[in-house]
Amino acid sequence: MSSDQKLSLDADYARAIAPYASYVPPVPTDAESLRKQNDFMINTVMSLFPCPARSRVAETELSYKSADGTELKLHRFDPPASSSTPAPAGRPCVLYLHGGGFVSGSVTSFRKDIIRYAAETRLTFYAPAYRLSPEAPFPKPLEDAYAALEFLRDNAQEQNIDPKRIGVMGISAGGGLAAGLALEARDKKFVPAIKKLVLIYPMLDDRTRIGEDHPLNEYLTWTNKKNEIGWQAYLGGAGARTVSSPDASVYAAPARAEDLSGLPPTYLDVGGLDLFKDEVNAFGAKLLAGKVDVEFHLYPGVPHAWEWLSHECPVTQKAVNNRIFALRSL
Protein backbone atom coordinates (compact mmCIF):
# COMPACT_ATOMS: atom_id res chain seq x y z
CA MET A 1 0.00 0.00 0.00
CA SER A 2 1.42 3.42 -0.92
CA SER A 3 1.51 6.04 1.85
CA ASP A 4 -0.81 8.38 -0.14
CA GLN A 5 -3.55 5.80 -0.68
CA LYS A 6 -6.99 7.01 0.43
CA LEU A 7 -8.43 5.04 3.34
CA SER A 8 -11.82 5.24 5.01
CA LEU A 9 -14.03 3.34 7.42
CA ASP A 10 -16.86 1.17 6.20
CA ALA A 11 -19.92 3.43 6.52
CA ASP A 12 -22.00 0.96 8.55
CA TYR A 13 -19.08 0.23 10.85
CA ALA A 14 -18.44 3.95 11.36
CA ARG A 15 -22.05 4.42 12.48
CA ALA A 16 -21.84 1.42 14.81
CA ILE A 17 -18.75 2.69 16.64
CA ALA A 18 -19.80 6.35 16.74
CA PRO A 19 -20.84 6.16 20.44
CA TYR A 20 -17.31 5.00 21.34
CA ALA A 21 -15.32 7.16 18.92
CA SER A 22 -14.26 9.69 21.58
CA TYR A 23 -12.48 7.05 23.67
CA VAL A 24 -8.72 7.07 23.12
CA PRO A 25 -6.92 4.38 25.11
CA PRO A 26 -3.60 5.29 26.74
CA VAL A 27 -0.44 4.16 25.01
CA PRO A 28 0.85 1.01 26.73
CA THR A 29 4.44 1.02 27.90
CA ASP A 30 5.02 -2.63 28.77
CA ALA A 31 3.35 -6.04 28.83
CA GLU A 32 1.60 -5.36 32.13
CA SER A 33 -0.03 -2.14 30.94
CA LEU A 34 -0.95 -3.76 27.61
CA ARG A 35 -2.53 -6.68 29.45
CA LYS A 36 -4.62 -4.37 31.64
CA GLN A 37 -5.74 -2.35 28.63
CA ASN A 38 -6.53 -5.41 26.50
CA ASP A 39 -8.44 -7.17 29.25
CA PHE A 40 -10.45 -4.04 29.98
CA MET A 41 -11.32 -3.61 26.30
CA ILE A 42 -12.09 -7.30 25.72
CA ASN A 43 -14.28 -7.58 28.81
CA THR A 44 -16.08 -4.34 28.00
CA VAL A 45 -16.93 -5.21 24.41
CA MET A 46 -17.84 -8.77 25.33
CA SER A 47 -20.30 -7.45 27.92
CA LEU A 48 -22.09 -5.75 25.01
CA PHE A 49 -21.90 -8.82 22.80
CA PRO A 50 -25.28 -10.54 22.32
CA CYS A 51 -25.21 -14.24 23.07
CA PRO A 52 -28.70 -15.74 22.65
CA ALA A 53 -27.26 -19.28 22.40
CA ARG A 54 -25.64 -19.12 25.83
CA SER A 55 -28.29 -21.23 27.56
CA ARG A 56 -28.19 -23.86 24.80
CA VAL A 57 -24.44 -24.57 24.83
CA ALA A 58 -23.15 -26.69 27.72
CA GLU A 59 -19.66 -25.97 29.08
CA THR A 60 -17.59 -28.49 30.98
CA GLU A 61 -14.06 -28.17 32.32
CA LEU A 62 -11.41 -30.80 31.68
CA SER A 63 -7.73 -30.85 32.57
CA TYR A 64 -4.61 -31.90 30.69
CA LYS A 65 -0.85 -31.56 31.04
CA SER A 66 1.52 -29.56 28.86
CA ALA A 67 4.95 -30.77 27.80
CA ASP A 68 6.62 -29.53 30.99
CA GLY A 69 4.04 -31.20 33.23
CA THR A 70 2.02 -28.05 33.96
CA GLU A 71 -1.64 -28.90 34.45
CA LEU A 72 -3.99 -26.72 32.44
CA LYS A 73 -7.73 -26.35 31.97
CA LEU A 74 -9.41 -27.37 28.73
CA HIS A 75 -12.94 -26.04 28.32
CA ARG A 76 -15.40 -28.08 26.28
CA PHE A 77 -18.44 -26.39 24.69
CA ASP A 78 -21.22 -28.71 23.51
CA PRO A 79 -24.05 -27.47 21.27
CA PRO A 80 -27.43 -29.20 21.59
CA ALA A 81 -26.81 -31.50 18.62
CA SER A 82 -23.80 -33.17 20.22
CA SER A 83 -25.89 -34.41 23.15
CA SER A 84 -28.08 -36.53 20.86
CA THR A 85 -27.31 -40.10 19.76
CA PRO A 86 -23.59 -40.07 18.90
CA ALA A 87 -22.31 -41.02 15.49
CA PRO A 88 -20.41 -44.36 15.54
CA ALA A 89 -17.13 -42.77 14.46
CA GLY A 90 -17.48 -39.72 16.69
CA ARG A 91 -18.05 -36.10 15.82
CA PRO A 92 -15.80 -33.43 14.30
CA CYS A 93 -14.55 -30.81 16.74
CA VAL A 94 -12.65 -27.53 16.87
CA LEU A 95 -9.65 -26.58 19.00
CA TYR A 96 -10.14 -22.83 19.64
CA LEU A 97 -7.22 -20.56 20.59
CA HIS A 98 -8.29 -17.18 21.97
CA GLY A 99 -6.70 -13.83 21.18
CA GLY A 100 -5.06 -11.17 23.33
CA GLY A 101 -1.70 -10.29 21.78
CA PHE A 102 0.06 -13.19 23.58
CA VAL A 103 -0.12 -11.23 26.85
CA SER A 104 -3.84 -11.18 27.69
CA GLY A 105 -7.25 -12.73 27.09
CA SER A 106 -8.70 -15.96 28.43
CA VAL A 107 -11.24 -18.62 27.63
CA THR A 108 -13.59 -16.83 30.02
CA SER A 109 -13.30 -13.49 28.23
CA PHE A 110 -13.81 -15.12 24.81
CA ARG A 111 -16.59 -17.44 26.02
CA LYS A 112 -19.38 -15.68 24.11
CA ASP A 113 -17.43 -15.92 20.86
CA ILE A 114 -16.87 -19.64 21.35
CA ILE A 115 -20.52 -20.21 22.23
CA ARG A 116 -21.64 -18.38 19.09
CA TYR A 117 -19.58 -20.60 16.78
CA ALA A 118 -20.39 -23.80 18.68
CA ALA A 119 -24.12 -23.06 18.43
CA GLU A 120 -24.09 -22.01 14.78
CA THR A 121 -21.86 -24.82 13.54
CA ARG A 122 -23.26 -27.48 15.92
CA LEU A 123 -19.68 -28.58 16.54
CA THR A 124 -18.03 -29.28 19.87
CA PHE A 125 -15.37 -26.68 20.70
CA TYR A 126 -12.39 -27.15 22.99
CA ALA A 127 -10.57 -24.09 24.30
CA PRO A 128 -7.31 -24.51 26.26
CA ALA A 129 -6.32 -22.01 28.93
CA TYR A 130 -2.85 -21.65 27.44
CA ARG A 131 -0.27 -19.71 29.40
CA LEU A 132 0.42 -16.05 28.65
CA SER A 133 3.63 -14.12 28.08
CA PRO A 134 5.93 -12.69 29.34
CA GLU A 135 5.55 -15.07 32.31
CA ALA A 136 5.44 -17.98 29.86
CA PRO A 137 7.21 -16.93 26.64
CA PHE A 138 7.58 -19.07 23.52
CA PRO A 139 7.57 -22.03 23.28
CA LYS A 140 5.32 -22.60 26.31
CA PRO A 141 2.03 -21.26 24.87
CA LEU A 142 2.62 -23.29 21.71
CA GLU A 143 3.46 -26.37 23.79
CA ASP A 144 0.18 -25.85 25.63
CA ALA A 145 -1.71 -25.77 22.34
CA TYR A 146 0.13 -28.82 20.98
CA ALA A 147 -0.58 -30.78 24.17
CA ALA A 148 -4.27 -29.90 23.85
CA LEU A 149 -4.26 -31.27 20.30
CA GLU A 150 -2.59 -34.45 21.54
CA PHE A 151 -5.18 -34.73 24.31
CA LEU A 152 -8.02 -34.61 21.79
CA ARG A 153 -6.41 -37.29 19.65
CA ASP A 154 -5.51 -39.56 22.55
CA ASN A 155 -8.92 -39.22 24.21
CA ALA A 156 -11.02 -39.18 21.07
CA GLN A 157 -13.10 -42.22 21.98
CA GLU A 158 -13.87 -40.96 25.47
CA GLN A 159 -14.73 -37.50 24.12
CA ASN A 160 -16.78 -39.00 21.26
CA ILE A 161 -14.85 -37.08 18.61
CA ASP A 162 -13.35 -38.17 15.32
CA PRO A 163 -9.57 -37.58 15.50
CA LYS A 164 -9.48 -37.35 11.70
CA ARG A 165 -11.83 -34.34 11.79
CA ILE A 166 -10.19 -31.95 14.24
CA GLY A 167 -10.07 -28.34 13.10
CA VAL A 168 -7.99 -25.59 14.68
CA MET A 169 -9.37 -22.04 14.94
CA GLY A 170 -7.36 -19.09 16.21
CA ILE A 171 -8.22 -15.44 16.79
CA SER A 172 -5.49 -12.77 16.44
CA ALA A 173 -2.56 -14.01 18.59
CA GLY A 174 -4.47 -17.29 18.83
CA GLY A 175 -4.35 -17.35 15.04
CA GLY A 176 -0.58 -17.08 15.19
CA LEU A 177 -0.52 -19.94 17.69
CA ALA A 178 -2.82 -21.97 15.42
CA ALA A 179 -0.55 -21.44 12.41
CA GLY A 180 2.53 -22.34 14.47
CA LEU A 181 0.72 -25.40 15.75
CA ALA A 182 -0.10 -26.50 12.21
CA LEU A 183 3.53 -26.08 11.15
CA GLU A 184 4.79 -28.06 14.14
CA ALA A 185 2.19 -30.79 13.59
CA ARG A 186 3.27 -31.05 9.95
CA ASP A 187 6.96 -31.26 10.81
CA LYS A 188 6.43 -33.77 13.61
CA LYS A 189 4.17 -35.80 11.31
CA PHE A 190 1.26 -35.58 13.76
CA VAL A 191 -1.31 -38.28 12.95
CA PRO A 192 -4.10 -37.89 12.09
CA ALA A 193 -3.34 -34.59 10.41
CA ILE A 194 -5.27 -31.47 11.35
CA LYS A 195 -8.33 -31.36 9.11
CA LYS A 196 -8.85 -27.58 8.79
CA LEU A 197 -7.17 -24.35 9.84
CA VAL A 198 -9.30 -21.24 10.48
CA LEU A 199 -7.24 -18.10 11.08
CA ILE A 200 -9.07 -14.90 12.02
CA TYR A 201 -6.87 -11.82 11.48
CA PRO A 202 -3.90 -13.86 12.75
CA MET A 203 -0.78 -12.37 14.38
CA LEU A 204 1.91 -14.02 12.27
CA ASP A 205 4.94 -11.75 11.81
CA ASP A 206 7.15 -10.17 14.49
CA ARG A 207 8.67 -7.89 11.83
CA THR A 208 5.45 -6.03 10.98
CA ARG A 209 5.65 -2.28 11.45
CA ILE A 210 4.44 0.77 9.51
CA GLY A 211 5.90 4.26 9.41
CA GLU A 212 4.66 7.05 11.66
CA ASP A 213 3.30 8.97 8.66
CA HIS A 214 1.39 6.01 7.21
CA PRO A 215 -2.32 6.81 6.72
CA LEU A 216 -3.30 3.48 8.26
CA ASN A 217 -2.23 4.72 11.71
CA GLU A 218 -5.40 6.79 12.00
CA TYR A 219 -7.54 3.66 11.96
CA LEU A 220 -5.49 1.13 13.90
CA THR A 221 -7.04 -0.54 16.92
CA TRP A 222 -3.93 -2.72 17.27
CA THR A 223 -0.98 -0.37 16.87
CA ASN A 224 2.73 -0.64 16.19
CA LYS A 225 3.45 -0.16 19.90
CA LYS A 226 1.01 -2.85 21.03
CA ASN A 227 2.39 -5.21 18.42
CA GLU A 228 5.98 -4.60 19.49
CA ILE A 229 5.16 -5.19 23.17
CA GLY A 230 3.22 -8.37 22.40
CA TRP A 231 6.02 -9.83 20.32
CA GLN A 232 8.71 -8.81 22.83
CA ALA A 233 6.81 -10.62 25.56
CA TYR A 234 6.21 -13.74 23.47
CA LEU A 235 9.65 -14.08 21.91
CA GLY A 236 11.84 -13.20 24.84
CA GLY A 237 10.06 -12.35 28.03
CA ALA A 238 9.75 -8.96 29.70
CA GLY A 239 12.09 -6.43 28.09
CA ALA A 240 14.28 -9.07 26.51
CA ARG A 241 13.99 -7.65 22.99
CA THR A 242 13.33 -4.23 21.58
CA VAL A 243 13.38 -5.26 17.92
CA SER A 244 12.38 -8.36 16.03
CA SER A 245 14.80 -11.22 16.50
CA PRO A 246 16.63 -12.34 13.34
CA ASP A 247 16.47 -15.93 14.52
CA ALA A 248 12.84 -16.14 15.65
CA SER A 249 11.43 -19.63 15.18
CA VAL A 250 8.94 -20.18 12.38
CA TYR A 251 6.75 -21.87 14.97
CA ALA A 252 6.66 -18.60 16.92
CA ALA A 253 6.34 -16.30 13.90
CA PRO A 254 4.81 -18.44 11.13
CA ALA A 255 5.19 -15.67 8.53
CA ARG A 256 8.92 -16.44 8.58
CA ALA A 257 8.32 -19.94 7.20
CA GLU A 258 9.22 -20.15 3.52
CA ASP A 259 7.57 -23.50 2.82
CA LEU A 260 3.93 -23.90 3.85
CA SER A 261 3.28 -26.99 1.77
CA GLY A 262 1.56 -29.80 3.63
CA LEU A 263 -0.51 -27.52 5.87
CA PRO A 264 -4.24 -28.20 6.20
CA PRO A 265 -6.82 -26.44 4.04
CA THR A 266 -6.84 -22.91 5.45
CA TYR A 267 -9.41 -20.16 5.89
CA LEU A 268 -8.06 -16.62 6.42
CA ASP A 269 -9.76 -13.29 6.98
CA VAL A 270 -8.60 -9.79 7.90
CA GLY A 271 -9.82 -6.22 7.78
CA GLY A 272 -8.49 -3.75 5.24
CA LEU A 273 -7.55 -1.32 8.05
CA ASP A 274 -5.74 -3.93 10.15
CA LEU A 275 -2.01 -3.69 10.86
CA PHE A 276 -1.89 -7.41 9.98
CA LYS A 277 -3.41 -7.00 6.51
CA ASP A 278 -0.19 -7.35 4.53
CA GLU A 279 1.25 -10.20 6.59
CA VAL A 280 -2.00 -12.18 6.32
CA ASN A 281 -2.14 -11.57 2.58
CA ALA A 282 1.48 -12.69 2.20
CA PHE A 283 0.81 -15.80 4.28
CA GLY A 284 -2.12 -16.68 2.03
CA ALA A 285 0.10 -16.29 -1.03
CA LYS A 286 2.70 -18.63 0.50
CA LEU A 287 -0.02 -21.17 1.22
CA LEU A 288 -1.11 -21.03 -2.41
CA ALA A 289 2.51 -21.41 -3.53
CA GLY A 290 2.66 -24.52 -1.35
CA LYS A 291 -0.43 -25.92 -3.10
CA VAL A 292 -2.58 -25.61 0.03
CA ASP A 293 -6.31 -25.07 -0.41
CA VAL A 294 -6.94 -21.47 0.72
CA GLU A 295 -10.03 -19.36 1.30
CA PHE A 296 -9.08 -15.72 1.89
CA HIS A 297 -11.34 -12.78 2.72
CA LEU A 298 -10.23 -9.14 2.94
CA TYR A 299 -12.92 -6.84 4.36
CA PRO A 300 -12.39 -3.19 3.33
CA GLY A 301 -12.94 -0.38 5.77
CA VAL A 302 -12.61 -2.25 9.06
CA PRO A 303 -9.72 -2.57 11.54
CA HIS A 304 -8.47 -5.35 13.79
CA ALA A 305 -11.21 -7.11 15.78
CA TRP A 306 -13.83 -4.83 14.25
CA GLU A 307 -16.75 -7.20 14.78
CA TRP A 308 -16.94 -6.85 18.56
CA LEU A 309 -18.60 -3.43 18.35
CA SER A 310 -20.49 -3.89 15.09
CA HIS A 311 -22.66 -6.98 15.54
CA GLU A 312 -25.40 -5.86 13.15
CA CYS A 313 -23.19 -4.47 10.38
CA PRO A 314 -23.37 -6.25 7.01
CA VAL A 315 -19.56 -6.64 6.92
CA THR A 316 -19.61 -8.35 10.32
CA GLN A 317 -22.49 -10.63 9.43
CA LYS A 318 -20.78 -11.57 6.18
CA ALA A 319 -17.51 -12.40 7.96
CA VAL A 320 -19.17 -14.43 10.72
CA ASN A 321 -21.23 -16.38 8.18
CA ASN A 322 -18.13 -17.12 6.10
CA ARG A 323 -16.33 -18.45 9.19
CA ILE A 324 -19.30 -20.61 10.12
CA PHE A 325 -19.46 -22.02 6.60
CA ALA A 326 -15.73 -22.81 6.68
CA LEU A 327 -16.06 -24.58 10.04
CA ARG A 328 -19.03 -26.62 8.88
CA SER A 329 -16.80 -28.18 6.20
CA LEU A 330 -15.26 -30.31 8.96
Sequence and secondary structure as in RCSB ss.txt:
>XXXX:A:sequence
MSSDQKLSLDADYARAIAPYASYVPPVPTDAESLRKQNDFMINTVMSLFPCPARSRVAETELSYKSADGTELKLH
RFDPPASSSTPAPAGRPCVLYLHGGGFVSGSVTSFRKDIIRYAAETRLTFYAPAYRLSPEAPFPKPLEDAYAALE
FLRDNAQEQNIDPKRIGVMGISAGGGLAAGLALEARDKKFVPAIKKLVLIYPMLDDRTRIGEDHPLNEYLTWTNK
KNEIGWQAYLGGAGARTVSSPDASVYAAPARAEDLSGLPPTYLDVGGLDLFKDEVNAFGAKLLAGKVDVEFHLYP
GVPHAWEWLSHECPVTQKAVNNRIFALRSL
>XXXX:A:secstr
  TT      HHHHHHHGGGTT       SHHHHHHHHHHHHHHHHHTS  TTGGGSEEEEEEEE TTS EEEEE
EEE GGGGSS  TT EEEEEEE  STTTS  TTTTHHHHHHHHHHHT EEEEE    TTTS TTHHHHHHHHHHH
HHHHTHHHHTEEEEEEEEEEETHHHHHHHHHHHHHHHTT SS   EEEEES    TT    TT GGGGG SS HH
HHHHHHHHHHHSTTS SS  TT  TTTSGGG S  TT   EEEEEETT TTHHHHHHHHHHHHHTT  EEEEEET
T  TTGGGG TTSHHHHHHHHHHHHHHHT 
